[in-house]
Amino acid sequence: MNDSPPPTRPIFPAMGRGAIGRCPACGKGALLRGFINPAAQCDACGEQLGQYQSADFAAYFVMFLVGAIFTPMTLILAFKSEESPYAIWFILGGAVATALLLLPRAKGAVIGLLWALRIHNV
Ligand SMILES: [Zn+2]
């Protein structure tokens, strides 16, 4: 029987691999299927990725970040009456685009974090 602890998993490389949509274990296989659906298993190394459930953490993180960036911009613009009324739509479109851009990256980074810390169900 082998009582040695499992090998350590560096957190930041795993999160970085996840953020670019790659398997946190090998960095080669795809982590996500579609927009934010995690793959059940890595195509390259066979790591069971489906057991790392990030739930809504990535979405909450992205909402917090986008809100922190774009809410002050929107409020400042709303109280500056000399600005073009179309500028508000530009900012709101930027907020939606930023959220859509960040969401799969945040999801991958969270799955990478869960993988590195071995936080999984089953
Ligand atoms: Zn892999």
Backbone and ligand atoms as CSV (ligand in chain L), in Angstrom:
chain,resi,resn,atom,element,x,y,z
A,1,MET,N,N,0.842,-1.192,0.000
A,1,MET,CA,C,0.000,0.000,0.000
A,1,MET,C,C,0.874,1.237,0.000
A,2,ASN,N,N,0.487,2.207,-0.808
A,2,ASN,CA,C,1.268,3.435,-0.951
A,2,ASN,C,C,0.623,4.535,-0.137
A,3,ASP,N,N,1.313,4.990,0.936
A,3,ASP,CA,C,0.771,6.040,1.787
A,3,ASP,C,C,1.344,7.410,1.464
A,4,SER,N,N,2.149,7.522,0.412
A,4,SER,CA,C,2.730,8.817,0.089
A,4,SER,C,C,1.640,9.762,-0.417
A,5,PRO,N,N,1.791,11.058,-0.073
A,5,PRO,CA,C,0.761,12.015,-0.507
A,5,PRO,C,C,0.776,12.165,-2.034
A,6,PRO,N,N,-0.363,12.521,-2.602
A,6,PRO,CA,C,-0.396,12.715,-4.056
A,6,PRO,C,C,0.477,13.902,-4.447
A,7,PRO,N,N,0.973,13.924,-5.661
A,7,PRO,CA,C,1.841,15.037,-6.074
A,7,PRO,C,C,1.099,16.365,-6.016
A,8,THR,N,N,1.863,17.412,-5.687
A,8,THR,CA,C,1.245,18.735,-5.606
A,8,THR,C,C,0.876,19.220,-7.002
A,9,ARG,N,N,-0.140,20.030,-7.030
A,9,ARG,CA,C,-0.595,20.613,-8.286
A,9,ARG,C,C,-0.456,22.131,-8.163
A,10,PRO,N,N,0.467,22.736,-8.893
A,10,PRO,CA,C,0.640,24.191,-8.810
A,10,PRO,C,C,-0.643,24.916,-9.237
A,11,ILE,N,N,-1.063,25.874,-8.417
A,11,ILE,CA,C,-2.354,26.530,-8.622
A,11,ILE,C,C,-2.342,27.436,-9.850
A,12,PHE,N,N,-1.362,28.325,-9.949
A,12,PHE,CA,C,-1.431,29.351,-10.999
A,12,PHE,C,C,-1.247,28.786,-12.407
A,13,PRO,N,N,-0.331,27.822,-12.634
A,13,PRO,CA,C,-0.315,27.228,-13.976
A,13,PRO,C,C,-1.625,26.534,-14.327
A,14,ALA,N,N,-2.239,25.874,-13.335
A,14,ALA,CA,C,-3.517,25.203,-13.599
A,14,ALA,C,C,-4.603,26.214,-13.938
A,15,MET,N,N,-4.639,27.325,-13.211
A,15,MET,CA,C,-5.637,28.356,-13.508
A,15,MET,C,C,-5.368,29.004,-14.866
A,16,GLY,N,N,-4.100,29.193,-15.198
A,16,GLY,CA,C,-3.754,29.777,-16.491
A,16,GLY,C,C,-4.160,28.870,-17.646
A,17,ARG,N,N,-3.899,27.585,-17.494
A,17,ARG,CA,C,-4.309,26.637,-18.531
A,17,ARG,C,C,-5.824,26.630,-18.682
A,18,GLY,N,N,-6.513,26.634,-17.540
A,18,GLY,CA,C,-7.969,26.663,-17.590
A,18,GLY,C,C,-8.487,27.934,-18.243
A,19,ALA,N,N,-7.834,29.051,-17.940
A,19,ALA,CA,C,-8.292,30.334,-18.480
A,19,ALA,C,C,-8.180,30.393,-19.997
A,20,ILE,N,N,-7.232,29.667,-20.568
A,20,ILE,CA,C,-7.130,29.660,-22.036
A,20,ILE,C,C,-7.887,28.478,-22.628
A,21,GLY,N,N,-8.681,27.805,-21.797
A,21,GLY,CA,C,-9.564,26.751,-22.308
A,21,GLY,C,C,-8.889,25.409,-22.472
A,22,ARG,N,N,-7.779,25.204,-21.772
A,22,ARG,CA,C,-7.050,23.935,-21.882
A,22,ARG,C,C,-7.166,23.145,-20.583
A,23,CYS,N,N,-6.958,21.866,-20.690
A,23,CYS,CA,C,-6.987,20.980,-19.528
A,23,CYS,C,C,-5.968,21.463,-18.494
A,24,PRO,N,N,-6.364,21.623,-17.222
A,24,PRO,CA,C,-5.417,22.087,-16.209
A,24,PRO,C,C,-4.308,21.078,-15.914
A,25,ALA,N,N,-4.530,19.819,-16.226
A,25,ALA,CA,C,-3.527,18.796,-15.942
A,25,ALA,C,C,-2.417,18.775,-16.993
A,26,CYS,N,N,-2.772,18.773,-18.257
A,26,CYS,CA,C,-1.769,18.621,-19.317
A,26,CYS,C,C,-1.619,19.867,-20.184
A,27,GLY,N,N,-2.611,20.729,-20.218
A,27,GLY,CA,C,-2.527,21.940,-21.033
A,27,GLY,C,C,-2.748,21.702,-22.511
A,28,LYS,N,N,-3.144,20.488,-22.889
A,28,LYS,CA,C,-3.300,20.176,-24.323
A,28,LYS,C,C,-4.756,19.988,-24.715
A,29,GLY,N,N,-5.484,19.165,-23.975
A,29,GLY,CA,C,-6.874,18.886,-24.318
A,29,GLY,C,C,-7.783,20.073,-24.040
A,30,ALA,N,N,-8.929,20.093,-24.712
A,30,ALA,CA,C,-9.892,21.171,-24.516
A,30,ALA,C,C,-10.617,20.992,-23.188
A,31,LEU,N,N,-10.755,22.095,-22.446
A,31,LEU,CA,C,-11.429,22.051,-21.148
A,31,LEU,C,C,-12.927,22.225,-21.291
A,32,LEU,N,N,-13.344,23.078,-22.237
A,32,LEU,CA,C,-14.754,23.411,-22.365
A,32,LEU,C,C,-15.306,22.880,-23.680
A,33,ARG,N,N,-16.546,22.428,-23.625
A,33,ARG,CA,C,-17.288,22.061,-24.827
A,33,ARG,C,C,-18.326,23.146,-25.032
A,34,GLY,N,N,-18.328,23.779,-26.178
A,34,GLY,CA,C,-19.252,24.883,-26.388
A,34,GLY,C,C,-18.772,26.119,-25.646
A,35,PHE,N,N,-19.719,26.896,-25.131
A,35,PHE,CA,C,-19.350,28.182,-24.525
A,35,PHE,C,C,-18.763,28.002,-23.128
A,36,ILE,N,N,-19.504,27.381,-22.216
A,36,ILE,CA,C,-18.973,27.201,-20.853
A,36,ILE,C,C,-19.252,25.812,-20.283
A,37,ASN,N,N,-19.589,24.852,-21.112
A,37,ASN,CA,C,-19.820,23.503,-20.604
A,37,ASN,C,C,-18.494,22.782,-20.429
A,38,PRO,N,N,-18.177,22.352,-19.211
A,38,PRO,CA,C,-16.906,21.646,-19.025
A,38,PRO,C,C,-16.941,20.256,-19.671
A,39,ALA,N,N,-15.817,19.854,-20.223
A,39,ALA,CA,C,-15.703,18.519,-20.804
A,39,ALA,C,C,-15.699,17.492,-19.678
A,40,ALA,N,N,-16.261,16.327,-19.932
A,40,ALA,CA,C,-16.274,15.276,-18.920
A,40,ALA,C,C,-14.874,14.718,-18.703
A,41,GLN,N,N,-14.094,14.689,-19.776
A,41,GLN,CA,C,-12.773,14.065,-19.709
A,41,GLN,C,C,-11.854,14.758,-20.709
A,42,CYS,N,N,-10.577,14.860,-20.358
A,42,CYS,CA,C,-9.605,15.467,-21.276
A,42,CYS,C,C,-9.345,14.516,-22.445
A,43,ASP,N,N,-9.359,15.060,-23.652
A,43,ASP,CA,C,-9.091,14.254,-24.841
A,43,ASP,C,C,-7.627,13.821,-24.913
A,44,ALA,N,N,-6.741,14.617,-24.348
A,44,ALA,CA,C,-5.312,14.346,-24.488
A,44,ALA,C,C,-4.774,13.414,-23.393
A,45,CYS,N,N,-5.129,13.689,-22.121
A,45,CYS,CA,C,-4.519,12.918,-21.031
A,45,CYS,C,C,-5.516,12.036,-20.274
A,46,GLY,N,N,-6.811,12.202,-20.534
A,46,GLY,CA,C,-7.809,11.365,-19.884
A,46,GLY,C,C,-8.209,11.815,-18.496
A,47,GLU,N,N,-7.718,12.975,-18.039
A,47,GLU,CA,C,-8.100,13.497,-16.724
A,47,GLU,C,C,-9.619,13.660,-16.644
A,48,GLN,N,N,-10.195,13.205,-15.542
A,48,GLN,CA,C,-11.642,13.331,-15.351
A,48,GLN,C,C,-11.965,14.765,-14.940
A,49,LEU,N,N,-12.376,15.575,-15.893
A,49,LEU,CA,C,-12.618,16.993,-15.626
A,49,LEU,C,C,-14.052,17.264,-15.185
A,50,GLY,N,N,-14.955,16.361,-15.485
A,50,GLY,CA,C,-16.361,16.583,-15.162
A,50,GLY,C,C,-16.655,16.581,-13.680
A,51,GLN,N,N,-15.739,16.079,-12.874
A,51,GLN,CA,C,-15.981,16.042,-11.432
A,51,GLN,C,C,-15.666,17.360,-10.739
A,52,TYR,N,N,-15.092,18.317,-11.468
A,52,TYR,CA,C,-14.781,19.625,-10.885
A,52,TYR,C,C,-15.909,20.587,-11.233
A,53,GLN,N,N,-16.817,20.753,-10.303
A,53,GLN,CA,C,-18.026,21.543,-10.532
A,53,GLN,C,C,-17.826,22.957,-10.002
A,54,SER,N,N,-17.721,23.904,-10.914
A,54,SER,CA,C,-17.497,25.294,-10.483
A,54,SER,C,C,-18.798,26.007,-10.177
A,55,ALA,N,N,-19.927,25.403,-10.527
A,55,ALA,CA,C,-21.249,26.008,-10.286
A,55,ALA,C,C,-21.291,27.426,-10.857
A,56,ASP,N,N,-21.753,28.383,-10.077
A,56,ASP,CA,C,-21.930,29.751,-10.574
A,56,ASP,C,C,-20.817,30.689,-10.136
A,57,PHE,N,N,-19.752,30.150,-9.586
A,57,PHE,CA,C,-18.710,31.031,-9.063
A,57,PHE,C,C,-18.130,31.928,-10.153
A,58,ALA,N,N,-17.859,31.368,-11.329
A,58,ALA,CA,C,-17.286,32.168,-12.409
A,58,ALA,C,C,-18.245,33.274,-12.825
A,59,ALA,N,N,-19.520,32.962,-12.903
A,59,ALA,CA,C,-20.507,33.972,-13.302
A,59,ALA,C,C,-20.590,35.087,-12.258
A,60,TYR,N,N,-20.567,34.734,-10.977
A,60,TYR,CA,C,-20.599,35.764,-9.935
A,60,TYR,C,C,-19.352,36.634,-10.006
A,61,PHE,N,N,-18.213,36.010,-10.234
A,61,PHE,CA,C,-16.968,36.773,-10.323
A,61,PHE,C,C,-17.014,37.754,-11.491
A,62,VAL,N,N,-17.484,37.275,-12.645
A,62,VAL,CA,C,-17.558,38.141,-13.827
A,62,VAL,C,C,-18.566,39.266,-13.591
A,63,MET,N,N,-19.704,38.957,-12.993
A,63,MET,CA,C,-20.696,40.009,-12.711
A,63,MET,C,C,-20.111,41.065,-11.786
A,64,PHE,N,N,-19.383,40.628,-10.774
A,64,PHE,CA,C,-18.769,41.582,-9.844
A,64,PHE,C,C,-17.765,42.471,-10.582
A,65,LEU,N,N,-16.918,41.861,-11.404
A,65,LEU,CA,C,-15.884,42.619,-12.107
A,65,LEU,C,C,-16.485,43.592,-13.111
A,66,VAL,N,N,-17.419,43.114,-13.908
A,66,VAL,CA,C,-18.041,43.977,-14.915
A,66,VAL,C,C,-18.823,45.098,-14.228
A,67,GLY,N,N,-19.503,44.764,-13.147
A,67,GLY,CA,C,-20.234,45.790,-12.409
A,67,GLY,C,C,-19.306,46.842,-11.824
A,68,ALA,N,N,-18.167,46.403,-11.297
A,68,ALA,CA,C,-17.219,47.334,-10.692
A,68,ALA,C,C,-16.605,48.258,-11.728
A,69,ILE,N,N,-16.469,47.777,-12.952
A,69,ILE,CA,C,-15.866,48.591,-14.015
A,69,ILE,C,C,-16.906,49.502,-14.669
A,70,PHE,N,N,-18.038,48.931,-15.026
A,70,PHE,CA,C,-18.964,49.670,-15.890
A,70,PHE,C,C,-20.027,50.467,-15.137
A,71,THR,N,N,-20.335,50.122,-13.909
A,71,THR,CA,C,-21.339,50.896,-13.171
A,71,THR,C,C,-20.883,52.335,-12.919
A,72,PRO,N,N,-19.657,52.570,-12.441
A,72,PRO,CA,C,-19.236,53.962,-12.282
A,72,PRO,C,C,-19.217,54.722,-13.605
A,73,MET,N,N,-18.803,54.053,-14.685
A,73,MET,CA,C,-18.801,54.716,-15.994
A,73,MET,C,C,-20.214,55.132,-16.387
A,74,THR,N,N,-21.168,54.248,-16.149
A,74,THR,CA,C,-22.553,54.542,-16.496
A,74,THR,C,C,-23.097,55.689,-15.656
A,75,LEU,N,N,-22.797,55.676,-14.359
A,75,LEU,CA,C,-23.293,56.737,-13.482
A,75,LEU,C,C,-22.669,58.086,-13.832
A,76,ILE,N,N,-21.378,58.087,-14.106
A,76,ILE,CA,C,-20.712,59.333,-14.479
A,76,ILE,C,C,-21.321,59.879,-15.764
A,77,LEU,N,N,-21.535,59.001,-16.707
A,77,LEU,CA,C,-22.118,59.425,-17.986
A,77,LEU,C,C,-23.545,59.926,-17.797
A,78,ALA,N,N,-24.295,59.280,-16.924
A,78,ALA,CA,C,-25.695,59.669,-16.719
A,78,ALA,C,C,-25.804,61.081,-16.136
A,79,PHE,N,N,-24.815,61.487,-15.329
A,79,PHE,CA,C,-24.891,62.809,-14.712
A,79,PHE,C,C,-24.177,63.880,-15.531
A,80,LYS,N,N,-23.586,63.499,-16.630
A,80,LYS,CA,C,-22.970,64.487,-17.519
A,80,LYS,C,C,-23.911,64.666,-18.702
A,81,SER,N,N,-24.728,65.671,-18.627
A,81,SER,CA,C,-25.793,65.816,-19.628
A,81,SER,C,C,-25.259,66.238,-20.987
A,82,GLU,N,N,-24.018,66.751,-21.051
A,82,GLU,CA,C,-23.510,67.198,-22.352
A,82,GLU,C,C,-23.036,66.037,-23.230
A,83,GLU,N,N,-22.942,64.829,-22.649
A,83,GLU,CA,C,-22.520,63.681,-23.440
A,83,GLU,C,C,-23.642,63.216,-24.373
A,84,SER,N,N,-23.257,62.561,-25.419
A,84,SER,CA,C,-24.232,62.040,-26.371
A,84,SER,C,C,-25.096,60.962,-25.723
A,85,PRO,N,N,-26.387,60.940,-25.992
A,85,PRO,CA,C,-27.236,59.891,-25.411
A,85,PRO,C,C,-26.880,58.499,-25.928
A,86,TYR,N,N,-26.185,58.451,-27.036
A,86,TYR,CA,C,-25.809,57.137,-27.571
A,86,TYR,C,C,-24.604,56.548,-26.841
A,87,ALA,N,N,-23.890,57.364,-26.096
A,87,ALA,CA,C,-22.706,56.869,-25.385
A,87,ALA,C,C,-23.088,55.813,-24.357
A,88,ILE,N,N,-24.272,55.964,-23.762
A,88,ILE,CA,C,-24.700,54.980,-22.756
A,88,ILE,C,C,-24.850,53.596,-23.387
A,89,TRP,N,N,-25.318,53.545,-24.637
A,89,TRP,CA,C,-25.467,52.248,-25.318
A,89,TRP,C,C,-24.105,51.658,-25.650
A,90,PHE,N,N,-23.149,52.534,-25.924
A,90,PHE,CA,C,-21.790,52.064,-26.178
A,90,PHE,C,C,-21.206,51.421,-24.915
A,91,ILE,N,N,-21.424,52.044,-23.776
A,91,ILE,CA,C,-20.911,51.505,-22.511
A,91,ILE,C,C,-21.635,50.214,-22.140
A,92,LEU,N,N,-22.944,50.202,-22.305
A,92,LEU,CA,C,-23.684,48.980,-21.965
A,92,LEU,C,C,-23.302,47.826,-22.893
A,93,GLY,N,N,-23.100,48.121,-24.164
A,93,GLY,CA,C,-22.628,47.085,-25.098
A,93,GLY,C,C,-21.245,46.595,-24.716
A,94,GLY,N,N,-20.409,47.520,-24.260
A,94,GLY,CA,C,-19.081,47.137,-23.794
A,94,GLY,C,C,-19.155,46.229,-22.574
A,95,ALA,N,N,-20.114,46.510,-21.695
A,95,ALA,CA,C,-20.277,45.674,-20.494
A,95,ALA,C,C,-20.703,44.259,-20.885
A,96,VAL,N,N,-21.655,44.156,-21.800
A,96,VAL,CA,C,-22.120,42.826,-22.228
A,96,VAL,C,C,-20.985,42.086,-22.943
A,97,ALA,N,N,-20.283,42.780,-23.828
A,97,ALA,CA,C,-19.185,42.134,-24.562
A,97,ALA,C,C,-18.081,41.684,-23.609
A,98,THR,N,N,-17.760,42.514,-22.621
A,98,THR,CA,C,-16.729,42.148,-21.649
A,98,THR,C,C,-17.155,40.928,-20.843
A,99,ALA,N,N,-18.419,40.896,-20.432
A,99,ALA,CA,C,-18.908,39.746,-19.662
A,99,ALA,C,C,-18.839,38.463,-20.497
A,100,LEU,N,N,-19.247,38.548,-21.759
A,100,LEU,CA,C,-19.217,37.357,-22.611
A,100,LEU,C,C,-17.784,36.913,-22.905
A,101,LEU,N,N,-16.876,37.876,-22.979
A,101,LEU,CA,C,-15.469,37.546,-23.221
A,101,LEU,C,C,-14.830,36.901,-21.993
A,102,LEU,N,N,-15.184,37.391,-20.823
A,102,LEU,CA,C,-14.542,36.916,-19.593
A,102,LEU,C,C,-15.130,35.607,-19.070
A,103,LEU,N,N,-16.402,35.351,-19.345
A,103,LEU,CA,C,-17.072,34.225,-18.690
A,103,LEU,C,C,-16.397,32.870,-18.962
A,104,PRO,N,N,-16.104,32.497,-20.213
A,104,PRO,CA,C,-15.447,31.195,-20.396
A,104,PRO,C,C,-14.041,31.151,-19.800
A,105,ARG,N,N,-13.354,32.284,-19.798
A,105,ARG,CA,C,-12.006,32.323,-19.207
A,105,ARG,C,C,-12.075,32.165,-17.689
A,106,ALA,N,N,-13.028,32.841,-17.081
A,106,ALA,CA,C,-13.198,32.700,-15.630
A,106,ALA,C,C,-13.631,31.286,-15.272
A,107,LYS,N,N,-14.516,30.714,-16.068
A,107,LYS,CA,C,-14.967,29.343,-15.805
A,107,LYS,C,C,-13.780,28.380,-15.860
A,108,GLY,N,N,-12.943,28.526,-16.883
A,108,GLY,CA,C,-11.768,27.672,-17.012
A,108,GLY,C,C,-10.792,27.871,-15.865
A,109,ALA,N,N,-10.597,29.119,-15.452
A,109,ALA,CA,C,-9.673,29.385,-14.346
A,109,ALA,C,C,-10.198,28.779,-13.050
A,110,VAL,N,N,-11.505,28.850,-12.826
A,110,VAL,CA,C,-12.088,28.277,-11.605
A,110,VAL,C,C,-11.947,26.754,-11.623
A,111,ILE,N,N,-12.196,26.139,-12.769
A,111,ILE,CA,C,-12.027,24.684,-12.856
A,111,ILE,C,C,-10.555,24.317,-12.625
A,112,GLY,N,N,-9.645,25.124,-13.159
A,112,GLY,CA,C,-8.221,24.899,-12.907
A,112,GLY,C,C,-7.882,25.004,-11.431
A,113,LEU,N,N,-8.474,25.968,-10.752
A,113,LEU,CA,C,-8.256,26.121,-9.303
A,113,LEU,C,C,-8.791,24.910,-8.550
A,114,LEU,N,N,-9.991,24.480,-8.905
A,114,LEU,CA,C,-10.580,23.303,-8.243
A,114,LEU,C,C,-9.723,22.066,-8.484
A,115,TRP,N,N,-9.221,21.935,-9.705
A,115,TRP,CA,C,-8.365,20.793,-10.037
A,115,TRP,C,C,-7.079,20.827,-9.195
A,116,ALA,N,N,-6.454,22.009,-9.108
A,116,ALA,CA,C,-5.196,22.120,-8.356
A,116,ALA,C,C,-5.396,21.832,-6.879
A,117,LEU,N,N,-6.553,22.230,-6.337
A,117,LEU,CA,C,-6.813,22.022,-4.911
A,117,LEU,C,C,-7.512,20.690,-4.637
A,118,ARG,N,N,-7.773,19.920,-5.714
A,118,ARG,CA,C,-8.438,18.622,-5.605
A,118,ARG,C,C,-9.803,18.738,-4.918
A,119,ILE,N,N,-10.527,19.790,-5.272
A,119,ILE,CA,C,-11.883,19.969,-4.733
A,119,ILE,C,C,-12.846,19.450,-5.788
A,120,HIS,N,N,-13.381,18.275,-5.542
A,120,HIS,CA,C,-14.287,17.678,-6.516
A,120,HIS,C,C,-15.329,16.834,-5.800
A,121,ASN,N,N,-16.409,16.578,-6.514
A,121,ASN,CA,C,-17.399,15.667,-5.960
A,121,ASN,C,C,-17.072,14.252,-6.435
A,122,VAL,N,N,-17.648,13.291,-5.837
A,122,VAL,CA,C,-17.444,11.849,-6.050
A,122,VAL,C,C,-16.203,11.386,-5.308
L,1,ZN,ZN,ZN,-5.406,16.796,-20.119
